[in-house]
Amino acid sequence: MEANVLFGRPWKVAGRFDTFEAADRKRKQLSSEKNLQVKVKKQLKGFVVKTRSTTIQLQIGERRSRKKQRKEMMNDR
């Protein structure tokens, strides 16, 4: 079973609305774009429209924590 590659990717806030109808209109407007996920979240004070890109950018090299980098340097000696 393959893991979802978008799992853990951050969402960006596209707008905050007082009513679901206004948030839904914004969601429908944004969902027409390709490579974009859109959702409406209910919060204590209204609704929030959130988006994230579905394209995965390939990173050159791996980002490692400083602790891992130090351990590798110690092991290389």
N, CA, C and O atoms as a Tripos MOL2 file, in Angstrom:
@<TRIPOS>MOLECULE
protein
  308   307    77     0     0
PROTEIN
NO_CHARGES

@<TRIPOS>ATOM
      1 N           0.8380   -1.1760    0.0000 N.3       1 MET1
      2 CA          0.0000    0.0000    0.0000 C.3       1 MET1
      3 C           0.8830    1.2390    0.0000 C.2       1 MET1
      4 O           1.7920    1.3540    0.8230 O.2       1 MET1
      5 N           0.6290    2.1510   -0.9000 N.am      2 GLU2
      6 CA          1.4560    3.3450   -1.0490 C.3       2 GLU2
      7 C           0.9190    4.4850   -0.1820 C.2       2 GLU2
      8 O          -0.2910    4.6980   -0.1030 O.2       2 GLU2
      9 N           1.8200    5.2050    0.4590 N.am      3 ALA3
     10 CA          1.4220    6.3250    1.3040 C.3       3 ALA3
     11 C           1.0560    7.5340    0.4440 C.2       3 ALA3
     12 O           1.5770    7.6980   -0.6590 O.2       3 ALA3
     13 N           0.1750    8.3590    0.9430 N.am      4 ASN4
     14 CA         -0.2390    9.5690    0.2390 C.3       4 ASN4
     15 C           0.9210   10.5650    0.2690 C.2       4 ASN4
     16 O           1.4110   10.9110    1.3430 O.2       4 ASN4
     17 N           1.3580   11.0210   -0.8920 N.am      5 VAL5
     18 CA          2.5130   11.9220   -0.9670 C.3       5 VAL5
     19 C           2.1760   13.3260   -0.4800 C.2       5 VAL5
     20 O           3.0870   14.0930   -0.1690 O.2       5 VAL5
     21 N           0.9000   13.6860   -0.4030 N.am      6 LEU6
     22 CA          0.5040   15.0160    0.0590 C.3       6 LEU6
     23 C           0.2980   15.0630    1.5700 C.2       6 LEU6
     24 O           0.0840   16.1370    2.1310 O.2       6 LEU6
     25 N           0.3590   13.9100    2.2340 N.am      7 PHE7
     26 CA          0.1280   13.8700    3.6740 C.3       7 PHE7
     27 C           1.1440   14.7400    4.3940 C.2       7 PHE7
     28 O           2.3500   14.6020    4.1840 O.2       7 PHE7
     29 N           0.6620   15.6250    5.2350 N.am      8 GLY8
     30 CA          1.5430   16.4920    6.0070 C.3       8 GLY8
     31 C           1.9150   17.7900    5.3140 C.2       8 GLY8
     32 O           2.5790   18.6370    5.9120 O.2       8 GLY8
     33 N           1.5070   17.9640    4.0790 N.am      9 ARG9
     34 CA          1.8010   19.2050    3.3720 C.3       9 ARG9
     35 C           0.9340   20.3230    3.9480 C.2       9 ARG9
     36 O          -0.2390   20.0880    4.2380 O.2       9 ARG9
     37 N           1.4660   21.5150    4.1200 N.am     10 PRO10
     38 CA          0.6970   22.5930    4.7560 C.3      10 PRO10
     39 C          -0.3760   23.1860    3.8500 C.2      10 PRO10
     40 O          -0.2280   23.2280    2.6290 O.2      10 PRO10
     41 N          -1.4610   23.6440    4.4740 N.am     11 TRP11
     42 CA         -2.5500   24.3380    3.7950 C.3      11 TRP11
     43 C          -2.3700   25.8260    4.0030 C.2      11 TRP11
     44 O          -1.8900   26.2540    5.0530 O.2      11 TRP11
     45 N          -2.7540   26.6270    3.0050 N.am     12 LYS12
     46 CA         -2.6960   28.0850    3.1090 C.3      12 LYS12
     47 C          -4.1170   28.6300    3.1770 C.2      12 LYS12
     48 O          -5.0070   28.1230    2.4940 O.2      12 LYS12
     49 N          -4.3360   29.6500    3.9870 N.am     13 VAL13
     50 CA         -5.6530   30.2480    4.1410 C.3      13 VAL13
     51 C          -5.9180   31.1800    2.9550 C.2      13 VAL13
     52 O          -5.1520   32.1070    2.6910 O.2      13 VAL13
     53 N          -7.0170   30.9140    2.2490 N.am     14 ALA14
     54 CA         -7.3850   31.7340    1.0930 C.3      14 ALA14
     55 C          -8.3910   32.8080    1.4770 C.2      14 ALA14
     56 O          -8.5240   33.8070    0.7710 O.2      14 ALA14
     57 N          -9.1010   32.6190    2.5870 N.am     15 GLY15
     58 CA        -10.0600   33.6300    3.0120 C.3      15 GLY15
     59 C         -10.8640   33.1780    4.2170 C.2      15 GLY15
     60 O         -10.9990   31.9820    4.4760 O.2      15 GLY15
     61 N         -11.3960   34.1450    4.9500 N.am     16 ARG16
     62 CA        -12.2530   33.8810    6.1110 C.3      16 ARG16
     63 C         -13.6180   34.5080    5.8450 C.2      16 ARG16
     64 O         -13.7140   35.6250    5.3360 O.2      16 ARG16
     65 N         -14.6860   33.7610    6.2010 N.am     17 PHE17
     66 CA        -16.0440   34.1910    5.8990 C.3      17 PHE17
     67 C         -16.9530   33.9430    7.0910 C.2      17 PHE17
     68 O         -16.7050   33.0530    7.9050 O.2      17 PHE17
     69 N         -18.0130   34.7460    7.1810 N.am     18 ASP18
     70 CA        -18.9820   34.6010    8.2630 C.3      18 ASP18
     71 C         -20.0060   33.5050    7.9680 C.2      18 ASP18
     72 O         -20.4980   32.8540    8.8890 O.2      18 ASP18
     73 N         -20.3290   33.2990    6.6910 N.am     19 THR19
     74 CA        -21.3340   32.3020    6.3170 C.3      19 THR19
     75 C         -20.7210   31.2180    5.4530 C.2      19 THR19
     76 O         -19.7250   31.4390    4.7650 O.2      19 THR19
     77 N         -21.3380   30.0340    5.5000 N.am     20 PHE20
     78 CA        -20.8610   28.9270    4.6830 C.3      20 PHE20
     79 C         -21.0840   29.2150    3.2050 C.2      20 PHE20
     80 O         -20.2680   28.8230    2.3710 O.2      20 PHE20
     81 N         -22.1680   29.8870    2.8720 N.am     21 GLU21
     82 CA        -22.4820   30.1720    1.4680 C.3      21 GLU21
     83 C         -21.3810   31.0130    0.8190 C.2      21 GLU21
     84 O         -20.9890   30.7500   -0.3180 O.2      21 GLU21
     85 N         -20.8870   32.0140    1.5320 N.am     22 ALA22
     86 CA        -19.8060   32.8460    0.9930 C.3      22 ALA22
     87 C         -18.5190   32.0400    0.8510 C.2      22 ALA22
     88 O         -17.8000   32.1760   -0.1390 O.2      22 ALA22
     89 N         -18.2340   31.2040    1.8400 N.am     23 ALA23
     90 CA        -17.0350   30.3640    1.7720 C.3      23 ALA23
     91 C         -17.1460   29.3480    0.6480 C.2      23 ALA23
     92 O         -16.1570   29.0590   -0.0260 O.2      23 ALA23
     93 N         -18.3380   28.8040    0.4390 N.am     24 ASP24
     94 CA        -18.5540   27.8240   -0.6230 C.3      24 ASP24
     95 C         -18.3870   28.4500   -1.9980 C.2      24 ASP24
     96 O         -17.8570   27.8120   -2.9070 O.2      24 ASP24
     97 N         -18.8370   29.7050   -2.1630 N.am     25 ARG25
     98 CA        -18.6380   30.3970   -3.4460 C.3      25 ARG25
     99 C         -17.1450   30.5480   -3.7420 C.2      25 ARG25
    100 O         -16.7090   30.3180   -4.8700 O.2      25 ARG25
    101 N         -16.3630   30.9340   -2.7340 N.am     26 LYS26
    102 CA        -14.9110   31.0830   -2.9120 C.3      26 LYS26
    103 C         -14.2730   29.7310   -3.2270 C.2      26 LYS26
    104 O         -13.3780   29.6450   -4.0670 O.2      26 LYS26
    105 N         -14.7380   28.6690   -2.5460 N.am     27 ARG27
    106 CA        -14.2090   27.3230   -2.7980 C.3      27 ARG27
    107 C         -14.4670   26.9000   -4.2330 C.2      27 ARG27
    108 O         -13.5740   26.3640   -4.8890 O.2      27 ARG27
    109 N         -15.6760   27.1330   -4.7300 N.am     28 LYS28
    110 CA        -16.0130   26.7590   -6.1070 C.3      28 LYS28
    111 C         -15.1920   27.5630   -7.1100 C.2      28 LYS28
    112 O         -14.7890   27.0380   -8.1470 O.2      28 LYS28
    113 N         -14.9460   28.8320   -6.8040 N.am     29 GLN29
    114 CA        -14.1450   29.6740   -7.6850 C.3      29 GLN29
    115 C         -12.7100   29.1460   -7.7540 C.2      29 GLN29
    116 O         -12.1310   29.0770   -8.8380 O.2      29 GLN29
    117 N         -12.1370   28.7750   -6.6200 N.am     30 LEU30
    118 CA        -10.7520   28.3090   -6.5860 C.3      30 LEU30
    119 C         -10.6010   26.8800   -7.0910 C.2      30 LEU30
    120 O          -9.5390   26.5170   -7.5980 O.2      30 LEU30
    121 N         -11.6430   26.0650   -6.9610 N.am     31 SER31
    122 CA        -11.5240   24.6610   -7.3570 C.3      31 SER31
    123 C         -11.4650   24.4900   -8.8740 C.2      31 SER31
    124 O         -11.1660   23.3950   -9.3510 O.2      31 SER31
    125 N         -11.7420   25.5460   -9.6420 N.am     32 SER32
    126 CA        -11.6460   25.4510  -11.0970 C.3      32 SER32
    127 C         -10.1910   25.4140  -11.5620 C.2      32 SER32
    128 O          -9.9140   25.0200  -12.6950 O.2      32 SER32
    129 N          -9.2640   25.8210  -10.7010 N.am     33 GLU33
    130 CA         -7.8440   25.7900  -11.0550 C.3      33 GLU33
    131 C          -7.3130   24.3630  -10.9770 C.2      33 GLU33
    132 O          -7.7010   23.5930  -10.0980 O.2      33 GLU33
    133 N          -6.4340   24.0230  -11.8920 N.am     34 LYS34
    134 CA         -5.8050   22.7030  -11.8760 C.3      34 LYS34
    135 C          -4.7370   22.6610  -10.7930 C.2      34 LYS34
    136 O          -4.2250   23.6990  -10.3740 O.2      34 LYS34
    137 N          -4.4100   21.4760  -10.3510 N.am     35 ASN35
    138 CA         -3.3470   21.2380   -9.3790 C.3      35 ASN35
    139 C          -3.5530   22.0170   -8.0760 C.2      35 ASN35
    140 O          -2.5940   22.5240   -7.4930 O.2      35 ASN35
    141 N          -4.8030   22.1090   -7.6230 N.am     36 LEU36
    142 CA         -5.0810   22.8360   -6.3920 C.3      36 LEU36
    143 C          -6.1870   22.1160   -5.6300 C.2      36 LEU36
    144 O          -7.2570   21.8460   -6.1770 O.2      36 LEU36
    145 N          -5.9200   21.8080   -4.3640 N.am     37 GLN37
    146 CA         -6.9420   21.2390   -3.4960 C.3      37 GLN37
    147 C          -7.5400   22.3710   -2.6810 C.2      37 GLN37
    148 O          -6.8240   23.2640   -2.2270 O.2      37 GLN37
    149 N          -8.8510   22.3350   -2.4970 N.am     38 VAL38
    150 CA         -9.5480   23.3920   -1.7670 C.3      38 VAL38
    151 C         -10.4930   22.7420   -0.7630 C.2      38 VAL38
    152 O         -11.1330   21.7360   -1.0680 O.2      38 VAL38
    153 N         -10.5800   23.3210    0.4380 N.am     39 LYS39
    154 CA        -11.5210   22.8190    1.4330 C.3      39 LYS39
    155 C         -12.0600   23.9780    2.2600 C.2      39 LYS39
    156 O         -11.4360   25.0350    2.3550 O.2      39 LYS39
    157 N         -13.2340   23.7620    2.8590 N.am     40 VAL40
    158 CA        -13.8510   24.7350    3.7540 C.3      40 VAL40
    159 C         -13.8390   24.1280    5.1440 C.2      40 VAL40
    160 O         -14.3050   23.0050    5.3390 O.2      40 VAL40
    161 N         -13.3070   24.8670    6.1140 N.am     41 LYS41
    162 CA        -13.2480   24.4020    7.5000 C.3      41 LYS41
    163 C         -14.1200   25.3020    8.3650 C.2      41 LYS41
    164 O         -14.0830   26.5260    8.2380 O.2      41 LYS41
    165 N         -14.9030   24.6870    9.2450 N.am     42 LYS42
    166 CA        -15.7160   25.4560   10.1810 C.3      42 LYS42
    167 C         -14.8700   25.7580   11.4120 C.2      42 LYS42
    168 O         -14.1900   24.8800   11.9430 O.2      42 LYS42
    169 N         -14.9210   26.9940   11.8530 N.am     43 GLN43
    170 CA        -14.2190   27.4030   13.0530 C.3      43 GLN43
    171 C         -15.2100   28.0430   14.0180 C.2      43 GLN43
    172 O         -16.3830   28.2120   13.6860 O.2      43 GLN43
    173 N         -14.7470   28.3940   15.1950 N.am     44 LEU44
    174 CA        -15.6400   28.9900   16.1840 C.3      44 LEU44
    175 C         -16.2970   30.2610   15.6640 C.2      44 LEU44
    176 O         -17.4800   30.5010   15.9050 O.2      44 LEU44
    177 N         -15.5320   31.0660   14.9560 N.am     45 LYS45
    178 CA        -16.0560   32.3250   14.4220 C.3      45 LYS45
    179 C         -16.0770   32.2770   12.8980 C.2      45 LYS45
    180 O         -15.2590   32.9320   12.2520 O.2      45 LYS45
    181 N         -16.9800   31.5240   12.3240 N.am     46 GLY46
    182 CA        -17.1340   31.5210   10.8800 C.3      46 GLY46
    183 C         -16.4940   30.3350   10.1910 C.2      46 GLY46
    184 O         -16.3560   29.2560   10.7670 O.2      46 GLY46
    185 N         -16.1030   30.5600    8.9330 N.am     47 PHE47
    186 CA        -15.5680   29.5180    8.0770 C.3      47 PHE47
    187 C         -14.2830   30.0010    7.4200 C.2      47 PHE47
    188 O         -14.1020   31.1980    7.1960 O.2      47 PHE47
    189 N         -13.3910   29.0580    7.1120 N.am     48 VAL48
    190 CA        -12.1170   29.3690    6.4780 C.3      48 VAL48
    191 C         -11.9760   28.5170    5.2270 C.2      48 VAL48
    192 O         -12.2650   27.3210    5.2530 O.2      48 VAL48
    193 N         -11.5370   29.1190    4.1400 N.am     49 VAL49
    194 CA        -11.2410   28.3980    2.9060 C.3      49 VAL49
    195 C          -9.7350   28.2040    2.8530 C.2      49 VAL49
    196 O          -8.9680   29.1620    2.9510 O.2      49 VAL49
    197 N          -9.3160   26.9380    2.6940 N.am     50 LYS50
    198 CA         -7.8910   26.6170    2.6660 C.3      50 LYS50
    199 C          -7.5440   25.9430    1.3500 C.2      50 LYS50
    200 O          -8.3610   25.2230    0.7750 O.2      50 LYS50
    201 N          -6.3070   26.1850    0.8710 N.am     51 THR51
    202 CA         -5.8500   25.6100   -0.3900 C.3      51 THR51
    203 C          -4.4500   25.0370   -0.2190 C.2      51 THR51
    204 O          -3.7060   25.4280    0.6800 O.2      51 THR51
    205 N          -4.1070   24.0960   -1.1070 N.am     52 ARG52
    206 CA         -2.7300   23.6080   -1.2120 C.3      52 ARG52
    207 C          -2.5160   23.0410   -2.6000 C.2      52 ARG52
    208 O          -3.4500   22.5610   -3.2420 O.2      52 ARG52
    209 N          -1.2910   23.1010   -3.0490 N.am     53 SER53
    210 CA         -0.9280   22.6360   -4.3800 C.3      53 SER53
    211 C          -0.7780   21.1210   -4.3710 C.2      53 SER53
    212 O          -0.3230   20.5460   -3.3830 O.2      53 SER53
    213 N          -1.1600   20.4740   -5.4680 N.am     54 THR54
    214 CA         -1.0110   19.0240   -5.5740 C.3      54 THR54
    215 C           0.2650   18.6400   -6.2950 C.2      54 THR54
    216 O           0.5780   17.4540   -6.3990 O.2      54 THR54
    217 N           1.0070   19.6160   -6.7950 N.am     55 THR55
    218 CA          2.2650   19.3040   -7.4640 C.3      55 THR55
    219 C           3.3610   19.1700   -6.4140 C.2      55 THR55
    220 O           3.4430   19.9640   -5.4770 O.2      55 THR55
    221 N           4.1860   18.1700   -6.5840 N.am     56 ILE56
    222 CA          5.2860   17.9060   -5.6610 C.3      56 ILE56
    223 C           6.5670   18.4220   -6.3020 C.2      56 ILE56
    224 O           6.9320   18.0190   -7.4070 O.2      56 ILE56
    225 N           7.2400   19.3170   -5.5930 N.am     57 GLN57
    226 CA          8.4990   19.8420   -6.1030 C.3      57 GLN57
    227 C           9.6270   18.9510   -5.6170 C.2      57 GLN57
    228 O           9.7300   18.6430   -4.4290 O.2      57 GLN57
    229 N          10.4680   18.5430   -6.5500 N.am     58 LEU58
    230 CA         11.6020   17.7140   -6.1710 C.3      58 LEU58
    231 C          12.6720   18.5850   -5.5440 C.2      58 LEU58
    232 O          13.0800   19.6010   -6.1070 O.2      58 LEU58
    233 N          13.1150   18.1730   -4.3760 N.am     59 GLN59
    234 CA         14.1460   18.9350   -3.6890 C.3      59 GLN59
    235 C          15.4940   18.3380   -4.0200 C.2      59 GLN59
    236 O          15.6450   17.1210   -4.1210 O.2      59 GLN59
    237 N          16.4680   19.2050   -4.1880 N.am     60 ILE60
    238 CA         17.8300   18.7430   -4.4520 C.3      60 ILE60
    239 C          18.4370   18.3900   -3.1080 C.2      60 ILE60
    240 O          18.6260   19.2540   -2.2520 O.2      60 ILE60
    241 N          18.7380   17.1250   -2.9330 N.am     61 GLY61
    242 CA         19.2920   16.6790   -1.6560 C.3      61 GLY61
    243 C          18.2090   16.5650   -0.6030 C.2      61 GLY61
    244 O          17.0820   17.0210   -0.7970 O.2      61 GLY61
    245 N          18.5550   15.9670    0.4850 N.am     62 GLU62
    246 CA         17.6180   15.8120    1.5890 C.3      62 GLU62
    247 C          17.9060   16.8310    2.6600 C.2      62 GLU62
    248 O          19.0640   17.1510    2.9300 O.2      62 GLU62
    249 N          16.8670   17.3360    3.2650 N.am     63 ARG63
    250 CA         17.0630   18.2360    4.4020 C.3      63 ARG63
    251 C          17.1690   17.3570    5.6330 C.2      63 ARG63
    252 O          16.2690   16.5710    5.9300 O.2      63 ARG63
    253 N          18.2650   17.4960    6.3390 N.am     64 ARG64
    254 CA         18.4740   16.7100    7.5440 C.3      64 ARG64
    255 C          18.6510   17.6390    8.7250 C.2      64 ARG64
    256 O          19.1110   18.7720    8.5810 O.2      64 ARG64
    257 N          18.2910   17.1600    9.8600 N.am     65 SER65
    258 CA         18.4510   17.9730   11.0540 C.3      65 SER65
    259 C          19.9370   18.0990   11.3810 C.2      65 SER65
    260 O          20.7570   17.2940   10.9410 O.2      65 SER65
    261 N          20.2590   19.1090   12.1490 N.am     66 ARG66
    262 CA         21.6540   19.3270   12.5270 C.3      66 ARG66
    263 C          22.1880   18.1560   13.3420 C.2      66 ARG66
    264 O          23.3640   17.8090   13.2370 O.2      66 ARG66
    265 N          21.3340   17.5490   14.1490 N.am     67 LYS67
    266 CA         21.7640   16.4180   14.9600 C.3      67 LYS67
    267 C          22.1860   15.2490   14.0680 C.2      67 LYS67
    268 O          23.2050   14.6090   14.3260 O.2      67 LYS67
    269 N          21.4120   14.9700   13.0260 N.am     68 LYS68
    270 CA         21.7580   13.8920   12.1020 C.3      68 LYS68
    271 C          23.0390   14.2190   11.3430 C.2      68 LYS68
    272 O          23.8700   13.3390   11.1170 O.2      68 LYS68
    273 N          23.2000   15.4790   10.9510 N.am     69 GLN69
    274 CA         24.4150   15.8740   10.2380 C.3      69 GLN69
    275 C          25.6460   15.6720   11.1170 C.2      69 GLN69
    276 O          26.6710   15.1790   10.6460 O.2      69 GLN69
    277 N          25.5480   16.0560   12.4070 N.am     70 ARG70
    278 CA         26.6790   15.8780   13.3280 C.3      70 ARG70
    279 C          27.0060   14.4060   13.5250 C.2      70 ARG70
    280 O          28.1760   14.0270   13.5740 O.2      70 ARG70
    281 N          25.9640   13.5660   13.6390 N.am     71 LYS71
    282 CA         26.2000   12.1350   13.8210 C.3      71 LYS71
    283 C          26.9190   11.5510   12.6150 C.2      71 LYS71
    284 O          27.8340   10.7410   12.7650 O.2      71 LYS71
    285 N          26.5050   11.9650   11.4090 N.am     72 GLU72
    286 CA         27.1580   11.4640   10.1960 C.3      72 GLU72
    287 C          28.6090   11.9230   10.1260 C.2      72 GLU72
    288 O          29.4860   11.1650    9.7100 O.2      72 GLU72
    289 N          28.8590   13.1580   10.5300 N.am     73 MET73
    290 CA         30.2400   13.6520   10.5140 C.3      73 MET73
    291 C          31.0920   12.8750   11.5030 C.2      73 MET73
    292 O          32.2470   12.5720   11.2060 O.2      73 MET73
    293 N          30.5520   12.5460   12.6700 N.am     74 MET74
    294 CA         31.2950   11.7680   13.6740 C.3      74 MET74
    295 C          31.5550   10.3580   13.1830 C.2      74 MET74
    296 O          32.6120    9.7940   13.4660 O.2      74 MET74
    297 N          30.6070    9.7720   12.4480 N.am     75 ASN75
    298 CA         30.7900    8.4240   11.9310 C.3      75 ASN75
    299 C          31.7820    8.3660   10.7790 C.2      75 ASN75
    300 O          32.3880    7.3210   10.5390 O.2      75 ASN75
    301 N          31.9570    9.4620   10.0680 N.am     76 ASP76
    302 CA         32.8790    9.5080    8.9350 C.3      76 ASP76
    303 C          34.3320    9.5660    9.3810 C.2      76 ASP76
    304 O          35.2260    9.2360    8.6020 O.2      76 ASP76
    305 N          34.5810    9.9700   10.5930 N.am     77 ARG77
    306 CA         35.9750   10.0900   11.0740 C.3      77 ARG77
    307 C          36.6490    8.8000   11.2370 C.2      77 ARG77
    308 O          37.8140    8.7570   11.6310 O.2      77 ARG77
@<TRIPOS>BOND
     1     1     2 1
     2     2     3 1
     3     3     4 2
     4     3     5 am
     5     5     6 1
     6     6     7 1
     7     7     8 2
     8     7     9 am
     9     9    10 1
    10    10    11 1
    11    11    12 2
    12    11    13 am
    13    13    14 1
    14    14    15 1
    15    15    16 2
    16    15    17 am
    17    17    18 1
    18    18    19 1
    19    19    20 2
    20    19    21 am
    21    21    22 1
    22    22    23 1
    23    23    24 2
    24    23    25 am
    25    25    26 1
    26    26    27 1
    27    27    28 2
    28    27    29 am
    29    29    30 1
    30    30    31 1
    31    31    32 2
    32    31    33 am
    33    33    34 1
    34    34    35 1
    35    35    36 2
    36    35    37 am
    37    37    38 1
    38    38    39 1
    39    39    40 2
    40    39    41 am
    41    41    42 1
    42    42    43 1
    43    43    44 2
    44    43    45 am
    45    45    46 1
    46    46    47 1
    47    47    48 2
    48    47    49 am
    49    49    50 1
    50    50    51 1
    51    51    52 2
    52    51    53 am
    53    53    54 1
    54    54    55 1
    55    55    56 2
    56    55    57 am
    57    57    58 1
    58    58    59 1
    59    59    60 2
    60    59    61 am
    61    61    62 1
    62    62    63 1
    63    63    64 2
    64    63    65 am
    65    65    66 1
    66    66    67 1
    67    67    68 2
    68    67    69 am
    69    69    70 1
    70    70    71 1
    71    71    72 2
    72    71    73 am
    73    73    74 1
    74    74    75 1
    75    75    76 2
    76    75    77 am
    77    77    78 1
    78    78    79 1
    79    79    80 2
    80    79    81 am
    81    81    82 1
    82    82    83 1
    83    83    84 2
    84    83    85 am
    85    85    86 1
    86    86    87 1
    87    87    88 2
    88    87    89 am
    89    89    90 1
    90    90    91 1
    91    91    92 2
    92    91    93 am
    93    93    94 1
    94    94    95 1
    95    95    96 2
    96    95    97 am
    97    97    98 1
    98    98    99 1
    99    99   100 2
   100    99   101 am
   101   101   102 1
   102   102   103 1
   103   103   104 2
   104   103   105 am
   105   105   106 1
   106   106   107 1
   107   107   108 2
   108   107   109 am
   109   109   110 1
   110   110   111 1
   111   111   112 2
   112   111   113 am
   113   113   114 1
   114   114   115 1
   115   115   116 2
   116   115   117 am
   117   117   118 1
   118   118   119 1
   119   119   120 2
   120   119   121 am
   121   121   122 1
   122   122   123 1
   123   123   124 2
   124   123   125 am
   125   125   126 1
   126   126   127 1
   127   127   128 2
   128   127   129 am
   129   129   130 1
   130   130   131 1
   131   131   132 2
   132   131   133 am
   133   133   134 1
   134   134   135 1
   135   135   136 2
   136   135   137 am
   137   137   138 1
   138   138   139 1
   139   139   140 2
   140   139   141 am
   141   141   142 1
   142   142   143 1
   143   143   144 2
   144   143   145 am
   145   145   146 1
   146   146   147 1
   147   147   148 2
   148   147   149 am
   149   149   150 1
   150   150   151 1
   151   151   152 2
   152   151   153 am
   153   153   154 1
   154   154   155 1
   155   155   156 2
   156   155   157 am
   157   157   158 1
   158   158   159 1
   159   159   160 2
   160   159   161 am
   161   161   162 1
   162   162   163 1
   163   163   164 2
   164   163   165 am
   165   165   166 1
   166   166   167 1
   167   167   168 2
   168   167   169 am
   169   169   170 1
   170   170   171 1
   171   171   172 2
   172   171   173 am
   173   173   174 1
   174   174   175 1
   175   175   176 2
   176   175   177 am
   177   177   178 1
   178   178   179 1
   179   179   180 2
   180   179   181 am
   181   181   182 1
   182   182   183 1
   183   183   184 2
   184   183   185 am
   185   185   186 1
   186   186   187 1
   187   187   188 2
   188   187   189 am
   189   189   190 1
   190   190   191 1
   191   191   192 2
   192   191   193 am
   193   193   194 1
   194   194   195 1
   195   195   196 2
   196   195   197 am
   197   197   198 1
   198   198   199 1
   199   199   200 2
   200   199   201 am
   201   201   202 1
   202   202   203 1
   203   203   204 2
   204   203   205 am
   205   205   206 1
   206   206   207 1
   207   207   208 2
   208   207   209 am
   209   209   210 1
   210   210   211 1
   211   211   212 2
   212   211   213 am
   213   213   214 1
   214   214   215 1
   215   215   216 2
   216   215   217 am
   217   217   218 1
   218   218   219 1
   219   219   220 2
   220   219   221 am
   221   221   222 1
   222   222   223 1
   223   223   224 2
   224   223   225 am
   225   225   226 1
   226   226   227 1
   227   227   228 2
   228   227   229 am
   229   229   230 1
   230   230   231 1
   231   231   232 2
   232   231   233 am
   233   233   234 1
   234   234   235 1
   235   235   236 2
   236   235   237 am
   237   237   238 1
   238   238   239 1
   239   239   240 2
   240   239   241 am
   241   241   242 1
   242   242   243 1
   243   243   244 2
   244   243   245 am
   245   245   246 1
   246   246   247 1
   247   247   248 2
   248   247   249 am
   249   249   250 1
   250   250   251 1
   251   251   252 2
   252   251   253 am
   253   253   254 1
   254   254   255 1
   255   255   256 2
   256   255   257 am
   257   257   258 1
   258   258   259 1
   259   259   260 2
   260   259   261 am
   261   261   262 1
   262   262   263 1
   263   263   264 2
   264   263   265 am
   265   265   266 1
   266   266   267 1
   267   267   268 2
   268   267   269 am
   269   269   270 1
   270   270   271 1
   271   271   272 2
   272   271   273 am
   273   273   274 1
   274   274   275 1
   275   275   276 2
   276   275   277 am
   277   277   278 1
   278   278   279 1
   279   279   280 2
   280   279   281 am
   281   281   282 1
   282   282   283 1
   283   283   284 2
   284   283   285 am
   285   285   286 1
   286   286   287 1
   287   287   288 2
   288   287   289 am
   289   289   290 1
   290   290   291 1
   291   291   292 2
   292   291   293 am
   293   293   294 1
   294   294   295 1
   295   295   296 2
   296   295   297 am
   297   297   298 1
   298   298   299 1
   299   299   300 2
   300   299   301 am
   301   301   302 1
   302   302   303 1
   303   303   304 2
   304   303   305 am
   305   305   306 1
   306   306   307 1
   307   307   308 2
@<TRIPOS>SUBSTRUCTURE
     1 MET1         2 RESIDUE 1 A MET
     2 GLU2         6 RESIDUE 1 A GLU
     3 ALA3        10 RESIDUE 1 A ALA
     4 ASN4        14 RESIDUE 1 A ASN
     5 VAL5        18 RESIDUE 1 A VAL
     6 LEU6        22 RESIDUE 1 A LEU
     7 PHE7        26 RESIDUE 1 A PHE
     8 GLY8        30 RESIDUE 1 A GLY
     9 ARG9        34 RESIDUE 1 A ARG
    10 PRO10       38 RESIDUE 1 A PRO
    11 TRP11       42 RESIDUE 1 A TRP
    12 LYS12       46 RESIDUE 1 A LYS
    13 VAL13       50 RESIDUE 1 A VAL
    14 ALA14       54 RESIDUE 1 A ALA
    15 GLY15       58 RESIDUE 1 A GLY
    16 ARG16       62 RESIDUE 1 A ARG
    17 PHE17       66 RESIDUE 1 A PHE
    18 ASP18       70 RESIDUE 1 A ASP
    19 THR19       74 RESIDUE 1 A THR
    20 PHE20       78 RESIDUE 1 A PHE
    21 GLU21       82 RESIDUE 1 A GLU
    22 ALA22       86 RESIDUE 1 A ALA
    23 ALA23       90 RESIDUE 1 A ALA
    24 ASP24       94 RESIDUE 1 A ASP
    25 ARG25       98 RESIDUE 1 A ARG
    26 LYS26      102 RESIDUE 1 A LYS
    27 ARG27      106 RESIDUE 1 A ARG
    28 LYS28      110 RESIDUE 1 A LYS
    29 GLN29      114 RESIDUE 1 A GLN
    30 LEU30      118 RESIDUE 1 A LEU
    31 SER31      122 RESIDUE 1 A SER
    32 SER32      126 RESIDUE 1 A SER
    33 GLU33      130 RESIDUE 1 A GLU
    34 LYS34      134 RESIDUE 1 A LYS
    35 ASN35      138 RESIDUE 1 A ASN
    36 LEU36      142 RESIDUE 1 A LEU
    37 GLN37      146 RESIDUE 1 A GLN
    38 VAL38      150 RESIDUE 1 A VAL
    39 LYS39      154 RESIDUE 1 A LYS
    40 VAL40      158 RESIDUE 1 A VAL
    41 LYS41      162 RESIDUE 1 A LYS
    42 LYS42      166 RESIDUE 1 A LYS
    43 GLN43      170 RESIDUE 1 A GLN
    44 LEU44      174 RESIDUE 1 A LEU
    45 LYS45      178 RESIDUE 1 A LYS
    46 GLY46      182 RESIDUE 1 A GLY
    47 PHE47      186 RESIDUE 1 A PHE
    48 VAL48      190 RESIDUE 1 A VAL
    49 VAL49      194 RESIDUE 1 A VAL
    50 LYS50      198 RESIDUE 1 A LYS
    51 THR51      202 RESIDUE 1 A THR
    52 ARG52      206 RESIDUE 1 A ARG
    53 SER53      210 RESIDUE 1 A SER
    54 THR54      214 RESIDUE 1 A THR
    55 THR55      218 RESIDUE 1 A THR
    56 ILE56      222 RESIDUE 1 A ILE
    57 GLN57      226 RESIDUE 1 A GLN
    58 LEU58      230 RESIDUE 1 A LEU
    59 GLN59      234 RESIDUE 1 A GLN
    60 ILE60      238 RESIDUE 1 A ILE
    61 GLY61      242 RESIDUE 1 A GLY
    62 GLU62      246 RESIDUE 1 A GLU
    63 ARG63      250 RESIDUE 1 A ARG
    64 ARG64      254 RESIDUE 1 A ARG
    65 SER65      258 RESIDUE 1 A SER
    66 ARG66      262 RESIDUE 1 A ARG
    67 LYS67      266 RESIDUE 1 A LYS
    68 LYS68      270 RESIDUE 1 A LYS
    69 GLN69      274 RESIDUE 1 A GLN
    70 ARG70      278 RESIDUE 1 A ARG
    71 LYS71      282 RESIDUE 1 A LYS
    72 GLU72      286 RESIDUE 1 A GLU
    73 MET73      290 RESIDUE 1 A MET
    74 MET74      294 RESIDUE 1 A MET
    75 ASN75      298 RESIDUE 1 A ASN
    76 ASP76      302 RESIDUE 1 A ASP
    77 ARG77      306 RESIDUE 1 A ARG
